[in-house]
Structures are given as structure tokens and as C-alpha cells.
């Protein structure tokens, strides 16, 4: 009988790929969904073999038996909102929800728990000396509940390993691109560049990775990797200038031509924050987002390549796959 794995956040961008990869590797899948699938455009279309259960990790009573009979758990549910910068809901999902799922893992005595974090819980580096899992958290300077809550959730998992002997492995993706981003979230950048709504490029940069590569490494972590260890799941480090040029080249459009001075971006971020306070609605940016964009969030995924067999699909292919998916589902 196939080993059953519970996937939290199964209806999300990464979650749908985790389900597909688990099935590909021969696991039975229980998909925890926040709301029922309705067949709407862009929603996952899981095969009948996937057991879908409804529950809210912020309401423990609704998921009390979600992990019963499961051999493993991949905890991918998260709220990745960065606007507004401070948001109690982000803490409720990312920290409180992780505490709930850890209790499920303990109750079910799972054989492996894979926690999906973010590379931003580590210190980032430069293009020539990128950050890795040994670099201490540096994101507290931004005042973003997303980064702070994910760092605190990571510490919860690490504590469970020490105190409960939970057999957990922690994986931390960088900026994911690829198909299936129904909201869209990170792939909104692809749509914005396609529509010509990106006015310029900021001073910083980041690491990019194909979402399917992240799914492969996360599922591999059920049997590979070392308990208690963290793994950055990434691929290519690019400045925003080079990333926008690469994406625009795949899309066949012109990239933004002009750099955005950090000082001007900061003024705009402050102005939109003031506007948000007056209207009660978040603006396009906030000062924390501007500060992040001014820095280079570069990482090295050598450890995950060596220990989790992390694939390295070209980022141009991730962009092409995202664009094809958007066209197929009539986003463009």
C-alpha cells in the first residue's frame, strides 16, 4: 500500500505541484484545502485518487484528524502577503498555523515532516558571495510580518526536532516562477512585464527557481536530506535589470529601460503608505517592499542540489511555462 502524505496548502501555487509530484513518485495524497474546489478557471484539477479534506489551520478543531493514518506531512500552507507590511492574519497562518500542523504531526507520529519556509529566513549575500543556510536571519530590518513570521515558524519546527524528536526537514524556496499561479502571486511579474506596466527596475535583485524544481526537492525531502537541517531551494541569482530583460526576452516584449533611483522609490513608497492610511486600502507599494527591492537577495542552493537532488531548470523555461499556462487559462 502506498504511503499517504498530507499536503497543507494543496490548492496553492506550490501545493498543486507538490500533489502532482507526490503522485508521480507513487505516494497516496491527502490534500488539505481551505475551501472546496469549484472548477473555476485556474484551480487545480486533482485526479479522483487524491483525497481532498477541508479545514483551516488557524482553527485547530477543523483539522483535528487531518493527519490520521498519514505516513508524512508536507506543510506548505502560508500567507505570503507583504502589503500591508504588518498584518495579524500573516502571523495567524504562518506561525499559528504551523504550530497547529506540528501538533498534528506529533499526534499522528508521522515518519517525516517537511516544512516549506522561505529563503528569506536566512541572511542574503552578494552576487559573488551569495547567502546560504549558515547565514543568520537578516530580514528583521524590513518590518515585514511575512519574513518575521516565517522565521518564527522555522524556529517552531527546529524546536520540535529538538524537544519532540520530530523527524522534520526544512526546505526554503527562493522566488518561484512557473505554471499554475492562479491568483497570481510571484508570477504577477510575468503579467506586468507582458502588459508593459513595470516603469523601471529597482537597484537590487533576487534568486529565482522553477516551481516544479521546488516540488521535486520538497517531495525528495520525505526520504532524502538530514533531519533538522534546512535547505535553500533556488537556482539563478539575477539583478532586477537582468531578470526583467530575461523575462521580457521570453515574452517577446521590450524590458523596462530605466533604473529607478532608490531615493525616488522610497518617496513613492512613503506616499503610498500615507494614502493607504487615509483610504484604508493598501497602495501598490509600501516602504518595506521598496527596501527589499533595493537589496540583493542572493542565495546558494548547493546544499539542496547535493542532498535533495534539487533540479535546476533554466529560468527562461520557468517563464515560458508560466506564460503558456496563463494563455491556456485566458489570463492573457
C-alpha positions in Angstrom: 0.0 0.0 0.0 1.3 3.5 -0.9 2.4 5.7 1.9 -0.1 8.5 2.5 1.2 12.1 2.7 -0.9 15.1 3.9 -0.2 18.3 2.0 -1.3 21.6 3.6 -1.9 24.4 1.2 -2.6 21.9 -1.6 -4.7 24.4 -3.6 -2.0 27.0 -3.8 0.7 27.7 -6.4 3.3 25.3 -4.9 0.8 23.0 -3.3 -0.7 21.8 -6.6 2.8 20.9 -7.9 3.5 19.0 -4.6 0.4 16.9 -5.2 1.4 16.1 -8.7 4.9 15.2 -7.7 3.8 13.0 -4.9 1.5 11.1 -7.2 4.4 10.8 -9.7 6.6 9.3 -7.0 4.0 6.8 -6.0 2.6 8.3 -2.8 -1.1 8.4 -1.8 -2.1 12.0 -1.3 -4.5 13.7 1.2 -4.9 17.3 0.2 -5.9 19.8 2.9 -7.9 22.7 1.3 -9.1 25.9 2.9 -12.2 25.9 0.7 -13.8 23.5 -1.7 -12.6 23.3 -5.3 -15.3 24.7 -7.6 -13.9 24.1 -11.1 -13.1 27.8 -11.5 -10.6 28.9 -14.1 -7.0 28.2 -12.9 -8.0 25.9 -9.9 -6.2 22.6 -9.5 -7.8 19.6 -11.2 -6.8 16.8 -8.9 -7.4 13.2 -10.0 -10.0 11.1 -8.1 -7.2 9.3 -6.3 -6.5 12.4 -4.3 -8.4 12.6 -1.0 -9.5 16.2 -0.5 -10.3 17.3 3.0 -11.4 20.8 4.1 -10.0 22.6 7.1 -8.5 25.8 8.4 -5.1 25.5 10.1 -6.0 28.7 12.1 -8.9 26.7 13.6 -7.4 23.6 15.0 -10.7 21.9 15.7 -11.4 21.8 11.9 -8.2 19.8 11.2 -8.0 17.7 14.3 -8.0 14.4 12.3 -6.5 15.6 9.0 -3.2 13.7 9.5 -4.7 10.5 10.9 -3.2 7.5 9.1 -0.6 9.6 7.3 3.0 8.5 6.9 4.2 12.0 6.3 3.2 15.7 6.0 4.4 18.4 3.7 3.4 21.7 5.3 3.2 24.3 2.5 0.2 26.4 3.7 1.3 30.0 4.1 0.2 33.6 3.7 2.8 35.4 1.6 1.3 38.9 1.7 3.7 41.7 2.1 1.3 44.6 1.6 0.4 45.9 4.2 3.7 45.2 5.9 2.1 44.5 9.2 -0.8 42.1 9.1 -2.0 39.9 12.0 -3.5 37.4 9.6 0.0 36.6 8.3 1.1 35.7 11.8 -2.0 33.6 12.4 -1.4 31.5 9.3 2.4 31.3 9.1 3.1 30.9 12.8 -0.1 29.8 14.5 -0.9 27.5 11.6 2.5 25.9 11.7 2.1 25.3 15.4 -1.2 23.5 14.7 0.2 21.3 11.9 3.2 20.4 14.1 0.7 19.1 16.7 -1.0 17.1 14.0 2.4 15.6 13.1 3.1 14.7 16.7 -0.4 13.2 17.2 -0.1 11.1 14.1 3.5 10.1 14.8 4.5 10.8 11.2 7.7 9.4 9.8 8.7 12.6 8.1 7.6 16.2 8.3 8.7 18.6 5.5 8.3 22.2 6.3 8.2 24.7 3.5 9.7 28.0 4.6 11.4 30.8 2.6 15.0 31.5 1.8 14.4 34.9 3.4 14.8 33.4 6.9 18.5 33.4 6.2 20.9 36.2 5.5 21.3 37.1 1.9 24.6 37.7 0.2 26.0 39.3 -2.9 26.2 38.0 -6.5 29.7 36.9 -5.9 29.2 35.6 -2.4 25.5 34.6 -2.1 23.9 33.7 1.2 23.2 30.2 2.4 21.7 28.2 5.3 24.5 29.2 7.6 23.8 33.0 7.3 21.7 34.3 10.3 18.3 35.9 9.6 18.7 39.5 8.3 15.1 40.3 7.3 14.1 41.9 10.6 15.3 45.2 9.3 12.4 45.4 6.9 9.5 45.3 9.3 7.6 42.7 7.3 5.4 40.3 9.1 5.8 37.8 6.3 9.5 37.4 6.9 9.3 37.7 10.6 6.5 35.1 10.9 8.3 32.6 8.7 11.4 33.0 10.7 9.4 32.4 13.9 7.7 29.4 12.3 11.1 27.9 11.3 12.2 28.2 14.9 9.0 26.3 16.0 9.9 23.4 13.7 13.5 23.4 14.8 12.3 23.3 18.4 10.0 20.4 17.7 13.0 18.5 16.3 15.0 19.1 19.4 12.3 18.6 22.0 9.9 16.0 20.4 12.5 14.3 18.1 10.2 15.2 15.2 11.7 13.8 12.0 11.5 17.1 10.2 13.4 18.5 7.2 13.0 22.2 6.3 13.1 23.5 2.7 13.2 27.1 1.9 12.4 28.2 -1.7 13.5 31.4 -3.3 11.3 33.3 -5.8 9.3 30.7 -7.6 8.2 31.1 -11.3 6.2 28.6 -13.4 2.7 27.4 -14.3 -0.3 27.1 -12.0 -0.1 30.5 -10.3 -3.9 31.1 -10.2 -4.0 34.2 -8.0 -1.4 35.2 -9.4 1.3 35.8 -6.8 5.0 35.7 -7.8 4.1 35.2 -11.5 2.3 38.5 -11.4 5.6 39.9 -12.5 5.4 38.0 -15.8 1.9 39.5 -16.5 3.1 43.0 -15.6 6.1 42.9 -17.9 3.9 41.4 -20.6 1.4 44.3 -20.2 4.2 47.0 -20.0 3.1 48.2 -16.6 6.6 48.0 -15.0 8.0 51.5 -15.1 11.7 50.6 -14.5 13.9 48.3 -12.5 15.0 48.7 -8.8 18.6 48.5 -7.6 18.5 45.1 -6.1 17.9 41.5 -7.2 17.0 38.0 -6.1 17.3 34.3 -6.7 14.8 32.6 -9.0 13.7 29.0 -9.2 11.2 26.9 -11.2 8.2 25.9 -9.0 8.4 22.3 -10.3 12.0 22.0 -9.1 10.9 23.1 -5.7 8.2 20.5 -5.7 10.6 17.8 -6.7 13.1 18.7 -3.9 10.4 19.0 -1.3 9.0 15.6 -2.1 12.5 14.2 -2.2 12.9 15.5 1.4 10.5 12.8 2.5 13.3 10.3 2.1 16.4 12.4 1.5 18.2 15.1 3.5 19.0 15.1 7.2 16.5 15.5 10.0 16.7 19.0 11.5 18.5 20.5 8.5 17.4 23.4 6.4 17.8 23.6 2.6 17.6 26.6 0.3 15.7 25.7 -2.9 16.9 28.1 -5.6 18.7 28.4 -8.8 19.7 31.6 -10.6 20.8 34.9 -9.0 19.8 37.9 -11.1 19.7 41.6 -10.6 16.2 43.0 -11.4 17.7 44.6 -14.5 18.9 41.2 -15.8 15.8 39.4 -14.6 13.4 41.8 -16.3 15.4 41.5 -19.5 15.4 37.7 -19.4 11.6 37.6 -18.8 10.9 40.2 -21.4 13.0 38.3 -23.9 11.0 35.1 -23.4 7.7 37.1 -23.7 8.9 38.9 -26.8 8.3 42.4 -25.3 10.6 45.3 -24.5 12.1 45.3 -21.0 11.9 48.4 -18.7 14.8 50.7 -19.8 15.4 52.9 -16.8 16.7 52.3 -13.3 14.5 53.5 -10.5 16.6 55.5 -8.0 16.2 54.1 -4.6 15.6 57.6 -3.1 12.7 58.2 -5.5 11.3 54.7 -4.8 11.4 55.4 -1.1 9.5 58.7 -1.5 6.9 56.9 -3.6 6.6 54.1 -1.0 6.1 56.6 1.8 3.5 58.5 -0.2 1.5 55.3 -1.0 1.7 54.3 2.7 0.2 57.7 3.7 -2.5 57.2 1.0 -3.3 53.7 2.4 -3.7 55.1 5.9 -6.1 57.8 4.6 -8.2 55.4 2.4 -7.9 52.2 4.4 -6.7 50.3 1.3 -3.2 49.1 0.6 -1.3 51.0 -2.1 0.7 49.5 -4.9 3.9 49.5 -2.7 4.9 50.3 0.9 8.3 51.3 2.3 9.2 47.8 3.4 8.7 46.5 -0.2 10.9 49.3 -1.5 13.6 48.5 1.0 13.6 44.8 0.0 13.8 45.7 -3.7 16.8 47.9 -3.1 18.8 44.9 -1.7 20.3 41.9 -3.4 18.6 38.8 -2.0 21.0 36.3 -3.5 21.4 32.7 -2.3 23.4 29.5 -3.0 21.4 26.2 -3.3 24.4 23.9 -3.4 23.4 22.0 -0.3 19.9 21.2 -1.7 21.4 20.1 -5.1 23.7 17.7 -3.3 21.4 16.3 -0.6 17.8 16.7 -2.0 18.6 16.2 -5.8 17.2 19.7 -6.5 16.8 20.1 -10.3 18.0 23.2 -12.0 15.6 24.0 -14.8 16.5 27.2 -16.7 14.6 30.3 -15.5 13.7 31.1 -19.1 11.8 27.8 -19.2 10.0 28.7 -16.0 8.9 32.0 -17.6 7.8 30.2 -20.7 5.9 27.6 -18.7 4.1 30.4 -16.7 3.2 32.3 -19.9 1.9 29.2 -21.6 -0.3 28.4 -18.6 -1.6 32.0 -18.4 -2.5 31.8 -22.1 -4.2 28.4 -21.7 -6.3 29.7 -18.8 -7.1 33.0 -20.6 -5.3 35.3 -18.2 -3.8 37.0 -21.3 
